[in-house]
Amino acid sequence: MSEGKKRKHTPEQKRILQNRKRAERNTALKSRMKTTVKKFEKAVEAGVANEESAVLYKDVTRTLDKMVTKGILHKNTAARKKSRLSKKISN
């Protein structure tokens, strides 16, 4: 670079900004995931009809799978959570 020009952001500053943005996105997605799981568990405990609980379970599994594809959850963690939630339906 010539002497007259300076960078606006150094690579370190850029990395900090990127990390903040990713952290905000991850916390929002984790919050959404937890909300759907809690909604499902609450419905199962309340004894909601099987059709409604099946719809909620489908929504939870879809959310967990999205978290895996976005790199927020490990695939085995999502599989474990789905397994435990499916047991709650059958009981």
Protein Blocks (a to p, Z undefined) as FASTA:
>chain_A
ZZkbccfbdfklmmmmmmmmmmmmmmmmmmmmmmmmmmmmmmmmnopafklmmmmmmmmm
mmmmmmmmnopacfklmmmmmmmmmmmmmZZ
